[in-house]
Structure formats: structure tokens, C-alpha cells
Amino acid sequence: MNPTSKRSNFEPLKRINSTAASTRQPPHPGYTLMELLCVIGIIGILAGLYLGVIARAFIYVTKFVNKFSGH
């Protein structure tokens, strides 16, 4: 039995054109729900950190002003 006779029934694999696959457009433009939730979460964390710093600075400035204004 010839080993090449078994392979003769199979067609060679077709290569995918990499340029055609990379230029394919998604079915609908936009962001997924997971991407939007991640962005909202990151903005929330940054806002919490920022507002904490602003609150501490406001307390410090208030104490500083009251110290020199005689109250």
C-alpha cells in the first residue's frame, strides 16, 4: 500500500488572505457593554480619589484661613 494514496483524497488547505481579514469591518460599530462598564468604573475610581484630595485640601485651606483671620 502506497502512503501517498491516502493523502490524494484531501485537498490542500486554503490560506486566508491576511490583508482581507485585517480590513474587514465589524458588523456594527460601537462599544460593547463590558467596555463601557470598565470605563465607567475607572472614571468612578478616579473621581473618588480626586474628590478625596479636593475635600482634604478644602479642610486644610479653611483651617489656614481661619487661623490667620482671628476666628
PDB file of N, CA, C and O in Angstrom, chain B, residues numbered from 101:
ATOM      1  N   MET B 101       0.836  -1.179   0.000  1.00  0.00           N
ATOM      2  CA  MET B 101       0.000   0.000   0.000  1.00  0.00           C
ATOM      3  C   MET B 101       0.883   1.246   0.000  1.00  0.00           C
ATOM      4  O   MET B 101       1.815   1.358   0.797  1.00  0.00           O
ATOM      5  N   ASN B 102       0.591   2.144  -0.869  1.00  0.00           N
ATOM      6  CA  ASN B 102       1.377   3.350  -1.037  1.00  0.00           C
ATOM      7  C   ASN B 102       0.873   4.419  -0.048  1.00  0.00           C
ATOM      8  O   ASN B 102      -0.324   4.705  -0.028  1.00  0.00           O
ATOM      9  N   PRO B 103       1.762   5.017   0.776  1.00  0.00           N
ATOM     10  CA  PRO B 103       1.301   6.016   1.753  1.00  0.00           C
ATOM     11  C   PRO B 103       0.769   7.291   1.110  1.00  0.00           C
ATOM     12  O   PRO B 103      -0.015   8.001   1.741  1.00  0.00           O
ATOM     13  N   THR B 104       1.157   7.602  -0.092  1.00  0.00           N
ATOM     14  CA  THR B 104       0.656   8.826  -0.734  1.00  0.00           C
ATOM     15  C   THR B 104      -0.761   8.650  -1.255  1.00  0.00           C
ATOM     16  O   THR B 104      -1.434   9.643  -1.529  1.00  0.00           O
ATOM     17  N   SER B 105      -1.227   7.433  -1.397  1.00  0.00           N
ATOM     18  CA  SER B 105      -2.579   7.218  -1.902  1.00  0.00           C
ATOM     19  C   SER B 105      -3.623   7.695  -0.890  1.00  0.00           C
ATOM     20  O   SER B 105      -4.715   8.097  -1.290  1.00  0.00           O
ATOM     21  N   LYS B 106      -3.315   7.661   0.409  1.00  0.00           N
ATOM     22  CA  LYS B 106      -4.260   8.142   1.410  1.00  0.00           C
ATOM     23  C   LYS B 106      -4.368   9.659   1.373  1.00  0.00           C
ATOM     24  O   LYS B 106      -5.436  10.214   1.631  1.00  0.00           O
ATOM     25  N   ARG B 107      -3.301  10.311   1.062  1.00  0.00           N
ATOM     26  CA  ARG B 107      -3.299  11.770   1.036  1.00  0.00           C
ATOM     27  C   ARG B 107      -3.939  12.342  -0.230  1.00  0.00           C
ATOM     28  O   ARG B 107      -4.300  13.519  -0.249  1.00  0.00           O
ATOM     29  N   SER B 108      -4.082  11.568  -1.250  1.00  0.00           N
ATOM     30  CA  SER B 108      -4.593  12.093  -2.512  1.00  0.00           C
ATOM     31  C   SER B 108      -6.061  12.495  -2.417  1.00  0.00           C
ATOM     32  O   SER B 108      -6.544  13.257  -3.255  1.00  0.00           O
ATOM     33  N   ASN B 109      -6.778  11.997  -1.414  1.00  0.00           N
ATOM     34  CA  ASN B 109      -8.192  12.343  -1.281  1.00  0.00           C
ATOM     35  C   ASN B 109      -8.400  13.713  -0.629  1.00  0.00           C
ATOM     36  O   ASN B 109      -9.484  14.286  -0.737  1.00  0.00           O
ATOM     37  N   PHE B 110      -7.382  14.240   0.042  1.00  0.00           N
ATOM     38  CA  PHE B 110      -7.519  15.503   0.750  1.00  0.00           C
ATOM     39  C   PHE B 110      -7.068  16.662  -0.126  1.00  0.00           C
ATOM     40  O   PHE B 110      -6.062  16.571  -0.830  1.00  0.00           O
ATOM     41  N   GLU B 111      -7.816  17.738  -0.072  1.00  0.00           N
ATOM     42  CA  GLU B 111      -7.418  18.944  -0.785  1.00  0.00           C
ATOM     43  C   GLU B 111      -6.478  19.744   0.113  1.00  0.00           C
ATOM     44  O   GLU B 111      -6.620  19.704   1.335  1.00  0.00           O
ATOM     45  N   PRO B 112      -5.535  20.459  -0.458  1.00  0.00           N
ATOM     46  CA  PRO B 112      -4.657  21.289   0.374  1.00  0.00           C
ATOM     47  C   PRO B 112      -5.463  22.408   1.040  1.00  0.00           C
ATOM     48  O   PRO B 112      -6.463  22.878   0.497  1.00  0.00           O
ATOM     49  N   LEU B 113      -5.013  22.819   2.215  1.00  0.00           N
ATOM     50  CA  LEU B 113      -5.701  23.877   2.944  1.00  0.00           C
ATOM     51  C   LEU B 113      -5.539  25.207   2.220  1.00  0.00           C
ATOM     52  O   LEU B 113      -4.454  25.529   1.735  1.00  0.00           O
ATOM     53  N   LYS B 114      -6.596  25.959   2.152  1.00  0.00           N
ATOM     54  CA  LYS B 114      -6.536  27.273   1.524  1.00  0.00           C
ATOM     55  C   LYS B 114      -6.064  28.280   2.558  1.00  0.00           C
ATOM     56  O   LYS B 114      -6.514  28.259   3.704  1.00  0.00           O
ATOM     57  N   ARG B 115      -5.179  29.139   2.164  1.00  0.00           N
ATOM     58  CA  ARG B 115      -4.667  30.167   3.069  1.00  0.00           C
ATOM     59  C   ARG B 115      -5.601  31.364   3.064  1.00  0.00           C
ATOM     60  O   ARG B 115      -6.161  31.745   2.037  1.00  0.00           O
ATOM     61  N   ILE B 116      -5.747  31.938   4.239  1.00  0.00           N
ATOM     62  CA  ILE B 116      -6.570  33.133   4.354  1.00  0.00           C
ATOM     63  C   ILE B 116      -5.706  34.331   4.028  1.00  0.00           C
ATOM     64  O   ILE B 116      -4.586  34.456   4.522  1.00  0.00           O
ATOM     65  N   ASN B 117      -6.225  35.200   3.205  1.00  0.00           N
ATOM     66  CA  ASN B 117      -5.512  36.414   2.849  1.00  0.00           C
ATOM     67  C   ASN B 117      -5.500  37.322   4.068  1.00  0.00           C
ATOM     68  O   ASN B 117      -6.555  37.791   4.496  1.00  0.00           O
ATOM     69  N   SER B 118      -4.325  37.580   4.634  1.00  0.00           N
ATOM     70  CA  SER B 118      -4.237  38.340   5.877  1.00  0.00           C
ATOM     71  C   SER B 118      -4.669  39.787   5.688  1.00  0.00           C
ATOM     72  O   SER B 118      -5.185  40.386   6.632  1.00  0.00           O
ATOM     73  N   THR B 119      -4.483  40.371   4.518  1.00  0.00           N
ATOM     74  CA  THR B 119      -4.888  41.758   4.312  1.00  0.00           C
ATOM     75  C   THR B 119      -6.405  41.860   4.242  1.00  0.00           C
ATOM     76  O   THR B 119      -6.978  42.844   4.710  1.00  0.00           O
ATOM     77  N   ALA B 120      -7.053  40.874   3.674  1.00  0.00           N
ATOM     78  CA  ALA B 120      -8.512  40.907   3.600  1.00  0.00           C
ATOM     79  C   ALA B 120      -9.113  40.717   4.978  1.00  0.00           C
ATOM     80  O   ALA B 120     -10.130  41.336   5.291  1.00  0.00           O
ATOM     81  N   ALA B 121      -8.513  39.875   5.813  1.00  0.00           N
ATOM     82  CA  ALA B 121      -9.043  39.647   7.155  1.00  0.00           C
ATOM     83  C   ALA B 121      -8.838  40.864   8.041  1.00  0.00           C
ATOM     84  O   ALA B 121      -9.669  41.132   8.908  1.00  0.00           O
ATOM     85  N   SER B 122      -7.760  41.604   7.851  1.00  0.00           N
ATOM     86  CA  SER B 122      -7.492  42.749   8.717  1.00  0.00           C
ATOM     87  C   SER B 122      -8.319  43.977   8.332  1.00  0.00           C
ATOM     88  O   SER B 122      -8.521  44.858   9.167  1.00  0.00           O
ATOM     89  N   THR B 123      -8.796  44.056   7.103  1.00  0.00           N
ATOM     90  CA  THR B 123      -9.569  45.216   6.674  1.00  0.00           C
ATOM     91  C   THR B 123     -11.067  44.978   6.808  1.00  0.00           C
ATOM     92  O   THR B 123     -11.858  45.853   6.457  1.00  0.00           O
ATOM     93  N   ARG B 124     -11.473  43.822   7.304  1.00  0.00           N
ATOM     94  CA  ARG B 124     -12.894  43.517   7.450  1.00  0.00           C
ATOM     95  C   ARG B 124     -13.492  44.406   8.537  1.00  0.00           C
ATOM     96  O   ARG B 124     -12.907  44.571   9.608  1.00  0.00           O
ATOM     97  N   GLN B 125     -14.648  44.969   8.257  1.00  0.00           N
ATOM     98  CA  GLN B 125     -15.322  45.845   9.208  1.00  0.00           C
ATOM     99  C   GLN B 125     -16.172  45.008  10.161  1.00  0.00           C
ATOM    100  O   GLN B 125     -16.714  43.978   9.762  1.00  0.00           O
ATOM    101  N   PRO B 126     -16.293  45.443  11.422  1.00  0.00           N
ATOM    102  CA  PRO B 126     -17.169  44.726  12.340  1.00  0.00           C
ATOM    103  C   PRO B 126     -18.624  44.868  11.902  1.00  0.00           C
ATOM    104  O   PRO B 126     -18.950  45.794  11.160  1.00  0.00           O
ATOM    105  N   PRO B 127     -19.501  43.974  12.342  1.00  0.00           N
ATOM    106  CA  PRO B 127     -20.885  44.045  11.880  1.00  0.00           C
ATOM    107  C   PRO B 127     -21.599  45.328  12.298  1.00  0.00           C
ATOM    108  O   PRO B 127     -22.472  45.812  11.577  1.00  0.00           O
ATOM    109  N   HIS B 128     -21.236  45.884  13.458  1.00  0.00           N
ATOM    110  CA  HIS B 128     -21.826  47.150  13.881  1.00  0.00           C
ATOM    111  C   HIS B 128     -20.791  47.923  14.690  1.00  0.00           C
ATOM    112  O   HIS B 128     -20.199  47.384  15.624  1.00  0.00           O
ATOM    113  N   PRO B 129     -20.576  49.179  14.332  1.00  0.00           N
ATOM    114  CA  PRO B 129     -19.592  49.965  15.070  1.00  0.00           C
ATOM    115  C   PRO B 129     -20.131  50.332  16.442  1.00  0.00           C
ATOM    116  O   PRO B 129     -21.341  50.459  16.631  1.00  0.00           O
ATOM    117  N   GLY B 130     -19.222  50.503  17.402  1.00  0.00           N
ATOM    118  CA  GLY B 130     -19.627  50.889  18.746  1.00  0.00           C
ATOM    119  C   GLY B 130     -18.834  50.124  19.775  1.00  0.00           C
ATOM    120  O   GLY B 130     -17.901  49.389  19.452  1.00  0.00           O
ATOM    121  N   TYR B 131     -19.220  50.309  21.014  1.00  0.00           N
ATOM    122  CA  TYR B 131     -18.531  49.676  22.123  1.00  0.00           C
ATOM    123  C   TYR B 131     -19.409  48.590  22.721  1.00  0.00           C
ATOM    124  O   TYR B 131     -20.636  48.663  22.657  1.00  0.00           O
ATOM    125  N   THR B 132     -18.771  47.588  23.300  1.00  0.00           N
ATOM    126  CA  THR B 132     -19.524  46.541  23.969  1.00  0.00           C
ATOM    127  C   THR B 132     -19.912  47.019  25.359  1.00  0.00           C
ATOM    128  O   THR B 132     -19.374  48.007  25.859  1.00  0.00           O
ATOM    129  N   LEU B 133     -20.834  46.322  25.968  1.00  0.00           N
ATOM    130  CA  LEU B 133     -21.284  46.676  27.309  1.00  0.00           C
ATOM    131  C   LEU B 133     -20.134  46.566  28.304  1.00  0.00           C
ATOM    132  O   LEU B 133     -20.011  47.394  29.207  1.00  0.00           O
ATOM    133  N   MET B 134     -19.303  45.561  28.147  1.00  0.00           N
ATOM    134  CA  MET B 134     -18.188  45.368  29.072  1.00  0.00           C
ATOM    135  C   MET B 134     -17.198  46.528  28.982  1.00  0.00           C
ATOM    136  O   MET B 134     -16.692  46.985  30.007  1.00  0.00           O
ATOM    137  N   GLU B 135     -16.919  47.003  27.785  1.00  0.00           N
ATOM    138  CA  GLU B 135     -16.011  48.142  27.630  1.00  0.00           C
ATOM    139  C   GLU B 135     -16.579  49.394  28.289  1.00  0.00           C
ATOM    140  O   GLU B 135     -15.848  50.140  28.940  1.00  0.00           O
ATOM    141  N   LEU B 136     -17.868  49.625  28.124  1.00  0.00           N
ATOM    142  CA  LEU B 136     -18.490  50.798  28.736  1.00  0.00           C
ATOM    143  C   LEU B 136     -18.480  50.702  30.254  1.00  0.00           C
ATOM    144  O   LEU B 136     -18.224  51.695  30.935  1.00  0.00           O
ATOM    145  N   LEU B 137     -18.757  49.514  30.794  1.00  0.00           N
ATOM    146  CA  LEU B 137     -18.742  49.342  32.248  1.00  0.00           C
ATOM    147  C   LEU B 137     -17.342  49.530  32.818  1.00  0.00           C
ATOM    148  O   LEU B 137     -17.189  50.089  33.904  1.00  0.00           O
ATOM    149  N   CYS B 138     -16.335  49.077  32.112  1.00  0.00           N
ATOM    150  CA  CYS B 138     -14.949  49.270  32.573  1.00  0.00           C
ATOM    151  C   CYS B 138     -14.588  50.751  32.590  1.00  0.00           C
ATOM    152  O   CYS B 138     -13.966  51.227  33.540  1.00  0.00           O
ATOM    153  N   VAL B 139     -14.966  51.471  31.562  1.00  0.00           N
ATOM    154  CA  VAL B 139     -14.662  52.904  31.509  1.00  0.00           C
ATOM    155  C   VAL B 139     -15.390  53.645  32.627  1.00  0.00           C
ATOM    156  O   VAL B 139     -14.809  54.520  33.269  1.00  0.00           O
ATOM    157  N   ILE B 140     -16.658  53.303  32.865  1.00  0.00           N
ATOM    158  CA  ILE B 140     -17.417  53.950  33.937  1.00  0.00           C
ATOM    159  C   ILE B 140     -16.789  53.638  35.291  1.00  0.00           C
ATOM    160  O   ILE B 140     -16.714  54.510  36.157  1.00  0.00           O
ATOM    161  N   GLY B 141     -16.339  52.404  35.479  1.00  0.00           N
ATOM    162  CA  GLY B 141     -15.686  52.041  36.735  1.00  0.00           C
ATOM    163  C   GLY B 141     -14.393  52.790  36.953  1.00  0.00           C
ATOM    164  O   GLY B 141     -14.128  53.254  38.062  1.00  0.00           O
ATOM    165  N   ILE B 142     -13.586  52.918  35.924  1.00  0.00           N
ATOM    166  CA  ILE B 142     -12.314  53.643  36.042  1.00  0.00           C
ATOM    167  C   ILE B 142     -12.571  55.118  36.339  1.00  0.00           C
ATOM    168  O   ILE B 142     -11.886  55.713  37.170  1.00  0.00           O
ATOM    169  N   ILE B 143     -13.553  55.705  35.664  1.00  0.00           N
ATOM    170  CA  ILE B 143     -13.883  57.105  35.924  1.00  0.00           C
ATOM    171  C   ILE B 143     -14.375  57.274  37.356  1.00  0.00           C
ATOM    172  O   ILE B 143     -14.039  58.259  38.014  1.00  0.00           O
ATOM    173  N   GLY B 144     -15.161  56.328  37.839  1.00  0.00           N
ATOM    174  CA  GLY B 144     -15.647  56.397  39.218  1.00  0.00           C
ATOM    175  C   GLY B 144     -14.525  56.329  40.233  1.00  0.00           C
ATOM    176  O   GLY B 144     -14.526  57.075  41.212  1.00  0.00           O
ATOM    177  N   ILE B 145     -13.563  55.438  40.009  1.00  0.00           N
ATOM    178  CA  ILE B 145     -12.422  55.319  40.923  1.00  0.00           C
ATOM    179  C   ILE B 145     -11.596  56.601  40.910  1.00  0.00           C
ATOM    180  O   ILE B 145     -11.222  57.110  41.967  1.00  0.00           O
ATOM    181  N   LEU B 146     -11.314  57.117  39.733  1.00  0.00           N
ATOM    182  CA  LEU B 146     -10.534  58.359  39.646  1.00  0.00           C
ATOM    183  C   LEU B 146     -11.267  59.540  40.267  1.00  0.00           C
ATOM    184  O   LEU B 146     -10.648  60.381  40.919  1.00  0.00           O
ATOM    185  N   ALA B 147     -12.579  59.611  40.071  1.00  0.00           N
ATOM    186  CA  ALA B 147     -13.352  60.703  40.664  1.00  0.00           C
ATOM    187  C   ALA B 147     -13.344  60.598  42.181  1.00  0.00           C
ATOM    188  O   ALA B 147     -13.254  61.615  42.869  1.00  0.00           O
ATOM    189  N   GLY B 148     -13.436  59.382  42.714  1.00  0.00           N
ATOM    190  CA  GLY B 148     -13.384  59.204  44.160  1.00  0.00           C
ATOM    191  C   GLY B 148     -12.056  59.639  44.741  1.00  0.00           C
ATOM    192  O   GLY B 148     -12.008  60.287  45.786  1.00  0.00           O
ATOM    193  N   LEU B 149     -10.984  59.284  44.066  1.00  0.00           N
ATOM    194  CA  LEU B 149      -9.662  59.702  44.533  1.00  0.00           C
ATOM    195  C   LEU B 149      -9.509  61.225  44.447  1.00  0.00           C
ATOM    196  O   LEU B 149      -8.983  61.861  45.361  1.00  0.00           O
ATOM    197  N   TYR B 150      -9.968  61.783  43.357  1.00  0.00           N
ATOM    198  CA  TYR B 150      -9.832  63.219  43.137  1.00  0.00           C
ATOM    199  C   TYR B 150     -10.662  64.019  44.132  1.00  0.00           C
ATOM    200  O   TYR B 150     -10.194  65.022  44.671  1.00  0.00           O
ATOM    201  N   LEU B 151     -11.896  63.578  44.376  1.00  0.00           N
ATOM    202  CA  LEU B 151     -12.762  64.301  45.309  1.00  0.00           C
ATOM    203  C   LEU B 151     -12.241  64.200  46.745  1.00  0.00           C
ATOM    204  O   LEU B 151     -12.415  65.129  47.533  1.00  0.00           O
ATOM    205  N   GLY B 152     -11.604  63.080  47.089  1.00  0.00           N
ATOM    206  CA  GLY B 152     -11.000  62.958  48.412  1.00  0.00           C
ATOM    207  C   GLY B 152      -9.875  63.950  48.607  1.00  0.00           C
ATOM    208  O   GLY B 152      -9.753  64.549  49.675  1.00  0.00           O
ATOM    209  N   VAL B 153      -9.060  64.129  47.597  1.00  0.00           N
ATOM    210  CA  VAL B 153      -7.956  65.093  47.671  1.00  0.00           C
ATOM    211  C   VAL B 153      -8.497  66.513  47.761  1.00  0.00           C
ATOM    212  O   VAL B 153      -7.986  67.324  48.534  1.00  0.00           O
ATOM    213  N   ILE B 154      -9.522  66.818  46.979  1.00  0.00           N
ATOM    214  CA  ILE B 154     -10.120  68.152  46.999  1.00  0.00           C
ATOM    215  C   ILE B 154     -10.733  68.444  48.376  1.00  0.00           C
ATOM    216  O   ILE B 154     -10.602  69.558  48.883  1.00  0.00           O
ATOM    217  N   ALA B 155     -11.393  67.462  48.978  1.00  0.00           N
ATOM    218  CA  ALA B 155     -12.015  67.669  50.285  1.00  0.00           C
ATOM    219  C   ALA B 155     -10.956  67.931  51.356  1.00  0.00           C
ATOM    220  O   ALA B 155     -11.121  68.814  52.197  1.00  0.00           O
ATOM    221  N   ARG B 156      -9.867  67.157  51.317  1.00  0.00           N
ATOM    222  CA  ARG B 156      -8.796  67.385  52.294  1.00  0.00           C
ATOM    223  C   ARG B 156      -8.144  68.744  52.096  1.00  0.00           C
ATOM    224  O   ARG B 156      -7.809  69.413  53.074  1.00  0.00           O
ATOM    225  N   ALA B 157      -7.959  69.159  50.864  1.00  0.00           N
ATOM    226  CA  ALA B 157      -7.370  70.473  50.586  1.00  0.00           C
ATOM    227  C   ALA B 157      -8.298  71.585  51.058  1.00  0.00           C
ATOM    228  O   ALA B 157      -7.834  72.597  51.584  1.00  0.00           O
ATOM    229  N   PHE B 158      -9.604  71.408  50.876  1.00  0.00           N
ATOM    230  CA  PHE B 158     -10.562  72.417  51.313  1.00  0.00           C
ATOM    231  C   PHE B 158     -10.525  72.565  52.844  1.00  0.00           C
ATOM    232  O   PHE B 158     -10.570  73.681  53.361  1.00  0.00           O
ATOM    233  N   ILE B 159     -10.444  71.443  53.558  1.00  0.00           N
ATOM    234  CA  ILE B 159     -10.359  71.499  55.014  1.00  0.00           C
ATOM    235  C   ILE B 159      -9.067  72.195  55.439  1.00  0.00           C
ATOM    236  O   ILE B 159      -9.077  73.016  56.356  1.00  0.00           O
ATOM    237  N   TYR B 160      -7.976  71.875  54.788  1.00  0.00           N
ATOM    238  CA  TYR B 160      -6.691  72.496  55.121  1.00  0.00           C
ATOM    239  C   TYR B 160      -6.721  74.005  54.879  1.00  0.00           C
ATOM    240  O   TYR B 160      -6.251  74.780  55.713  1.00  0.00           O
ATOM    241  N   VAL B 161      -7.268  74.414  53.754  1.00  0.00           N
ATOM    242  CA  VAL B 161      -7.331  75.844  53.423  1.00  0.00           C
ATOM    243  C   VAL B 161      -8.251  76.569  54.407  1.00  0.00           C
ATOM    244  O   VAL B 161      -7.948  77.683  54.835  1.00  0.00           O
ATOM    245  N   THR B 162      -9.359  75.948  54.761  1.00  0.00           N
ATOM    246  CA  THR B 162     -10.289  76.563  55.704  1.00  0.00           C
ATOM    247  C   THR B 162      -9.614  76.780  57.061  1.00  0.00           C
ATOM    248  O   THR B 162      -9.754  77.845  57.662  1.00  0.00           O
ATOM    249  N   LYS B 163      -8.885  75.772  57.540  1.00  0.00           N
ATOM    250  CA  LYS B 163      -8.170  75.910  58.808  1.00  0.00           C
ATOM    251  C   LYS B 163      -7.099  76.988  58.710  1.00  0.00           C
ATOM    252  O   LYS B 163      -6.906  77.761  59.648  1.00  0.00           O
ATOM    253  N   PHE B 164      -6.412  77.040  57.590  1.00  0.00           N
ATOM    254  CA  PHE B 164      -5.343  78.019  57.385  1.00  0.00           C
ATOM    255  C   PHE B 164      -5.911  79.436  57.392  1.00  0.00           C
ATOM    256  O   PHE B 164      -5.354  80.329  58.030  1.00  0.00           O
ATOM    257  N   VAL B 165      -7.021  79.639  56.681  1.00  0.00           N
ATOM    258  CA  VAL B 165      -7.633  80.981  56.604  1.00  0.00           C
ATOM    259  C   VAL B 165      -8.159  81.390  57.972  1.00  0.00           C
ATOM    260  O   VAL B 165      -7.974  82.532  58.393  1.00  0.00           O
ATOM    261  N   ASN B 166      -8.814  80.464  58.668  1.00  0.00           N
ATOM    262  CA  ASN B 166      -9.368  80.786  59.986  1.00  0.00           C
ATOM    263  C   ASN B 166      -8.263  81.097  60.999  1.00  0.00           C
ATOM    264  O   ASN B 166      -8.459  81.905  61.906  1.00  0.00           O
ATOM    265  N   LYS B 167      -7.121  80.464  60.844  1.00  0.00           N
ATOM    266  CA  LYS B 167      -6.010  80.699  61.760  1.00  0.00           C
ATOM    267  C   LYS B 167      -5.496  82.143  61.655  1.00  0.00           C
ATOM    268  O   LYS B 167      -5.175  82.766  62.668  1.00  0.00           O
ATOM    269  N   PHE B 168      -5.421  82.659  60.446  1.00  0.00           N
ATOM    270  CA  PHE B 168      -4.882  83.998  60.247  1.00  0.00           C
ATOM    271  C   PHE B 168      -5.944  85.097  60.229  1.00  0.00           C
ATOM    272  O   PHE B 168      -5.612  86.283  60.229  1.00  0.00           O
ATOM    273  N   SER B 169      -7.201  84.712  60.214  1.00  0.00           N
ATOM    274  CA  SER B 169      -8.239  85.740  60.220  1.00  0.00           C
ATOM    275  C   SER B 169      -8.710  86.079  61.626  1.00  0.00           C
ATOM    276  O   SER B 169      -9.466  87.034  61.806  1.00  0.00           O
ATOM    277  N   GLY B 170      -8.278  85.315  62.624  1.00  0.00           N
ATOM    278  CA  GLY B 170      -8.597  85.611  64.008  1.00  0.00           C
ATOM    279  C   GLY B 170      -9.849  84.940  64.523  1.00  0.00           C
ATOM    280  O   GLY B 170     -10.316  85.299  65.604  1.00  0.00           O
ATOM    281  N   HIS B 171     -10.410  83.997  63.820  1.00  0.00           N
ATOM    282  CA  HIS B 171     -11.623  83.300  64.287  1.00  0.00           C
ATOM    283  C   HIS B 171     -11.290  82.207  65.235  1.00  0.00           C
ATOM    284  O   HIS B 171     -12.186  81.519  65.724  1.00  0.00           O
TER     285      HIS B 171
END
